[in-house]
Amino acid sequence: MLKKLFSIAIAFAAMTACGASGASDAGANTDNDTTATMTQATATDTASARVLVKTTKGDFTVLLYGDTPKHRDNFVKLAREGYYDSTLFHRVIKEFMVQAGDPDSKTATAGQRLGSGGPDYTLDAEIVFPKHFHKRGALAAARQGDQVNPMKRSSGSQFYVVTGKRVAPAEMAQMEQYMVNQQMQAVFNNLAASHRDEIMAMQRAGDRAGLKALQDKLIAQTEAEVKAHPVTITEEMKQTYTSIGGTPHLDNAYTVFGEVIEGMEVIDSIEQVATNSDDRPKEDVRILSMQVLK
């Protein structure tokens, strides 16, 4: 597995050097490929915030976590600016999630493919795992896939709310192994990205021995890091996933920055709408406005 990741890392280094963009992730995606960081004019605090979201299907309220401050502040900023007003829930998948936040959806024609819009920045990942996980009702940030986004940076505006499904107890062990594999990939990608210039230089020089030595070094570092900081499925996660459900395969890979605290039935009604082959609702489901609550 790690040898395959090393090949991916080399490809990533080459892509980054050329400034190329790549394919979007197969989970909750966005094609926005800029990597500028949002600048914040005010100091970040640790308080949570609540936002009322009014839609054509009804209203729901989200709690934004205080320990994911960049995502909280960005969401509040965009809500206050009216950025989300008139945008669509452009991607809906039953027993998975509903996704919104693409500004291009405001004026989209019927059947138009959506998911690539957003502001001219992305956000640093704020993955607080296992405290925050993809339980039913979780609010998380969409992003590009790992091959073009190894740092797991979030879209500047697109978000999704988890609907998911209940997980059988026997499946939890398989999910734990999957999460270990995801962790190894993330650690390895980060290490490879930090050696990008070195990888590129050896690739240009055709230094296969040097690439092999670096591969072995990064594999050893990855294994040591994962062993020192193993991912675990907590008892809370097991109980939640087997009772109310969620999408555990996304855990530790996307930033979960809040949750629905009122109006989950509205999310459920959005989840049930008919969709086309691109998972876009055939009948528009629109965000009318957002209000930041005190």
PLY file of the C-alpha trace (Angstrom):
ply
format ascii 1.0
element vertex 294
property float x
property float y
property float z
element edge 293
property int vertex1
property int vertex2
end_header
0.00 0.00 0.00
2.69 2.52 0.95
4.69 1.86 -2.23
1.58 2.78 -4.19
1.24 5.95 -2.11
4.82 6.87 -2.89
4.05 6.74 -6.61
1.03 8.95 -6.01
3.18 11.40 -4.07
5.65 11.66 -6.95
2.78 12.31 -9.35
1.41 14.93 -6.96
4.79 16.65 -6.78
4.96 16.81 -10.56
1.42 18.18 -10.79
2.05 20.83 -8.17
5.22 21.98 -9.89
3.30 22.42 -13.16
0.35 24.12 -11.47
-2.11 21.54 -12.79
-5.50 20.82 -11.29
-6.85 17.32 -10.76
-9.98 15.26 -10.40
-12.40 15.76 -7.56
-12.94 13.34 -4.70
-15.61 10.69 -5.01
-17.12 11.44 -1.61
-18.26 14.95 -0.84
-16.50 16.93 -3.51
-15.68 20.32 -4.95
-13.63 21.14 -8.02
-12.37 24.46 -6.64
-8.58 24.09 -6.85
-7.19 27.34 -5.44
-5.10 27.11 -2.27
-5.04 30.64 -0.93
-5.85 30.92 2.75
-8.71 33.10 3.97
-7.35 36.06 5.92
-9.13 36.89 9.12
-9.37 40.49 10.24
-10.19 39.71 13.84
-8.69 37.46 16.48
-10.20 33.99 16.68
-12.08 33.04 19.83
-13.15 29.61 21.03
-16.92 30.14 21.25
-19.42 28.17 19.23
-22.01 29.87 17.03
-25.50 29.05 15.77
-26.86 29.76 12.30
-30.48 29.46 11.17
-30.72 28.18 7.58
-34.00 28.93 5.77
-34.75 26.76 2.74
-37.60 26.05 0.36
-38.12 22.79 2.29
-38.19 24.44 5.73
-35.72 25.73 8.31
-32.92 24.09 10.26
-30.33 25.35 12.72
-26.66 24.39 12.84
-24.22 24.67 15.72
-20.70 25.66 14.60
-17.98 24.23 16.83
-15.65 26.58 18.66
-12.66 24.26 18.21
-12.80 24.56 14.41
-12.50 28.36 14.40
-11.42 28.92 10.79
-14.43 27.04 9.47
-16.76 28.60 12.03
-15.63 32.14 11.27
-15.73 31.58 7.52
-19.26 30.15 7.62
-20.49 33.01 9.81
-18.83 35.57 7.53
-20.42 34.12 4.39
-23.82 33.78 6.09
-23.78 37.43 7.17
-22.75 38.56 3.68
-25.66 36.68 2.10
-23.22 34.53 0.13
-25.42 31.44 0.48
-28.72 33.19 -0.30
-30.43 31.58 -3.34
-27.85 28.77 -3.65
-29.05 25.21 -4.24
-28.59 21.91 -2.55
-26.85 20.74 -5.70
-25.78 17.22 -4.66
-28.06 14.84 -2.77
-27.36 11.15 -2.15
-29.73 8.98 -0.12
-28.26 7.42 3.02
-25.18 9.61 2.59
-25.45 13.41 2.62
-26.90 16.61 1.15
-24.45 19.20 -0.19
-24.72 22.93 -0.86
-22.67 26.12 -1.05
-21.78 26.42 -4.75
-22.37 30.08 -5.72
-22.71 29.06 -9.38
-25.96 27.32 -8.44
-27.75 30.65 -7.88
-28.38 31.08 -11.61
-27.93 27.48 -12.78
-30.07 26.23 -15.63
-31.96 22.94 -15.43
-29.57 20.00 -15.60
-26.45 22.17 -15.40
-23.62 20.33 -13.69
-22.58 21.99 -10.44
-19.92 21.58 -7.76
-16.97 23.63 -9.01
-17.91 27.03 -7.64
-16.58 28.83 -4.59
-14.57 31.82 -3.38
-10.93 32.31 -4.37
-9.56 30.56 -1.28
-9.59 27.25 0.53
-9.33 26.61 4.28
-6.75 24.76 6.33
-8.09 21.40 7.51
-9.33 21.44 11.12
-9.91 17.74 11.67
-10.66 17.26 15.38
-10.95 13.48 15.45
-12.28 11.43 17.18
-14.11 14.21 19.04
-15.97 15.24 15.89
-17.08 12.51 13.53
-19.55 11.92 10.69
-22.62 11.08 12.73
-26.10 11.71 11.36
-26.59 15.50 11.32
-22.89 16.37 11.21
-21.94 19.49 9.24
-18.68 19.15 7.29
-16.66 20.89 4.60
-16.45 19.54 1.06
-13.04 19.36 -0.59
-10.99 17.97 -3.47
-9.61 14.44 -3.29
-6.29 13.46 -1.72
-4.35 13.02 -4.96
-4.55 16.75 -5.71
-5.20 17.88 -2.14
-3.03 15.83 0.25
-3.36 18.46 2.99
-7.15 17.95 2.96
-7.86 21.66 2.57
-11.54 22.51 2.62
-13.63 24.32 0.04
-14.10 27.97 0.89
-17.90 27.65 0.80
-19.23 24.19 -0.03
-20.53 22.10 2.85
-22.58 18.97 3.45
-24.87 17.62 6.13
-24.62 13.90 6.87
-27.70 11.71 6.69
-26.02 8.31 6.44
-27.41 5.05 7.74
-27.06 2.78 10.76
-23.94 0.62 10.78
-24.13 -3.01 11.89
-21.82 -3.79 14.85
-19.92 -6.32 12.71
-19.04 -3.57 10.22
-17.32 -1.38 12.79
-14.15 -3.53 12.85
-13.85 -3.22 9.08
-14.34 0.52 9.36
-11.54 0.73 11.91
-9.10 -0.92 9.48
-10.27 1.40 6.74
-9.57 4.39 8.99
-6.07 3.08 9.74
-5.41 2.89 5.99
-6.73 6.43 5.57
-4.47 7.65 8.35
-1.43 6.01 6.77
-2.24 7.63 3.46
-2.65 11.06 5.04
0.62 10.82 7.00
2.51 9.59 3.97
1.07 12.31 1.73
2.09 15.00 4.19
5.63 13.63 4.42
5.92 13.32 0.65
4.66 16.87 0.15
7.37 18.15 2.51
9.97 16.44 0.28
8.48 17.66 -2.99
11.56 19.52 -4.23
13.79 16.57 -3.41
11.46 14.15 -5.19
11.30 16.39 -8.26
15.08 16.76 -8.41
15.65 13.01 -8.21
12.93 12.37 -10.77
14.49 14.81 -13.24
17.91 13.23 -12.69
16.54 9.71 -13.09
17.89 8.85 -9.64
15.98 5.63 -9.01
18.26 4.62 -6.12
17.63 7.93 -4.41
13.87 7.63 -4.89
13.94 4.10 -3.48
15.92 5.25 -0.43
13.53 8.12 0.17
10.58 5.77 -0.26
11.93 3.45 2.43
12.62 6.37 4.72
9.10 7.80 4.37
7.50 4.38 4.80
9.40 3.91 8.08
8.41 7.38 9.28
4.77 6.77 8.35
4.64 3.46 10.20
6.24 5.03 13.29
3.82 7.98 13.27
0.76 5.76 12.90
2.00 3.46 15.66
2.59 6.42 18.00
-0.78 8.01 17.25
-3.19 5.23 16.26
-6.70 5.97 15.09
-9.36 4.35 17.19
-13.12 4.09 17.06
-14.37 5.28 20.42
-17.27 3.75 22.33
-19.26 6.92 21.64
-18.70 6.47 17.92
-19.69 2.80 18.02
-22.88 3.57 19.93
-23.77 6.51 17.69
-23.12 4.77 14.39
-25.04 1.64 15.38
-28.00 3.56 16.83
-28.57 6.76 14.81
-26.13 6.18 11.94
-23.80 8.29 9.84
-20.99 7.92 7.29
-17.95 6.60 9.20
-15.83 6.03 6.09
-15.36 9.83 5.86
-13.98 10.14 9.39
-10.54 11.67 9.90
-10.51 12.74 6.25
-12.83 15.78 6.15
-13.29 18.68 8.55
-16.45 18.26 10.64
-17.15 21.75 11.97
-20.69 21.60 13.32
-23.99 19.74 13.52
-27.71 20.24 13.00
-29.36 20.95 16.36
-32.88 21.74 15.13
-34.82 20.81 12.01
-33.14 17.54 11.01
-36.47 16.55 9.49
-35.86 19.25 6.87
-32.57 17.60 5.92
-34.40 14.28 5.71
-36.96 15.77 3.31
-34.17 17.16 1.11
-32.50 13.76 1.09
-35.64 12.16 -0.34
-36.00 14.35 -3.44
-35.60 12.79 -6.88
-32.19 13.41 -8.48
-30.56 13.10 -11.91
-27.44 11.12 -12.84
-25.21 13.85 -11.33
-27.08 13.61 -7.99
-28.59 17.04 -8.54
-32.24 17.34 -7.43
-34.60 17.46 -10.39
-36.66 20.03 -8.53
-34.58 22.89 -7.11
-34.12 22.94 -3.35
-32.84 26.39 -2.50
-31.32 28.14 0.52
-33.37 31.30 0.95
-31.24 32.97 3.59
-29.11 32.42 6.69
-29.27 34.21 10.02
-26.50 34.14 12.62
-28.15 33.68 16.00
-26.92 35.03 19.33
0 1
1 2
2 3
3 4
4 5
5 6
6 7
7 8
8 9
9 10
10 11
11 12
12 13
13 14
14 15
15 16
16 17
17 18
18 19
19 20
20 21
21 22
22 23
23 24
24 25
25 26
26 27
27 28
28 29
29 30
30 31
31 32
32 33
33 34
34 35
35 36
36 37
37 38
38 39
39 40
40 41
41 42
42 43
43 44
44 45
45 46
46 47
47 48
48 49
49 50
50 51
51 52
52 53
53 54
54 55
55 56
56 57
57 58
58 59
59 60
60 61
61 62
62 63
63 64
64 65
65 66
66 67
67 68
68 69
69 70
70 71
71 72
72 73
73 74
74 75
75 76
76 77
77 78
78 79
79 80
80 81
81 82
82 83
83 84
84 85
85 86
86 87
87 88
88 89
89 90
90 91
91 92
92 93
93 94
94 95
95 96
96 97
97 98
98 99
99 100
100 101
101 102
102 103
103 104
104 105
105 106
106 107
107 108
108 109
109 110
110 111
111 112
112 113
113 114
114 115
115 116
116 117
117 118
118 119
119 120
120 121
121 122
122 123
123 124
124 125
125 126
126 127
127 128
128 129
129 130
130 131
131 132
132 133
133 134
134 135
135 136
136 137
137 138
138 139
139 140
140 141
141 142
142 143
143 144
144 145
145 146
146 147
147 148
148 149
149 150
150 151
151 152
152 153
153 154
154 155
155 156
156 157
157 158
158 159
159 160
160 161
161 162
162 163
163 164
164 165
165 166
166 167
167 168
168 169
169 170
170 171
171 172
172 173
173 174
174 175
175 176
176 177
177 178
178 179
179 180
180 181
181 182
182 183
183 184
184 185
185 186
186 187
187 188
188 189
189 190
190 191
191 192
192 193
193 194
194 195
195 196
196 197
197 198
198 199
199 200
200 201
201 202
202 203
203 204
204 205
205 206
206 207
207 208
208 209
209 210
210 211
211 212
212 213
213 214
214 215
215 216
216 217
217 218
218 219
219 220
220 221
221 222
222 223
223 224
224 225
225 226
226 227
227 228
228 229
229 230
230 231
231 232
232 233
233 234
234 235
235 236
236 237
237 238
238 239
239 240
240 241
241 242
242 243
243 244
244 245
245 246
246 247
247 248
248 249
249 250
250 251
251 252
252 253
253 254
254 255
255 256
256 257
257 258
258 259
259 260
260 261
261 262
262 263
263 264
264 265
265 266
266 267
267 268
268 269
269 270
270 271
271 272
272 273
273 274
274 275
275 276
276 277
277 278
278 279
279 280
280 281
281 282
282 283
283 284
284 285
285 286
286 287
287 288
288 289
289 290
290 291
291 292
292 293
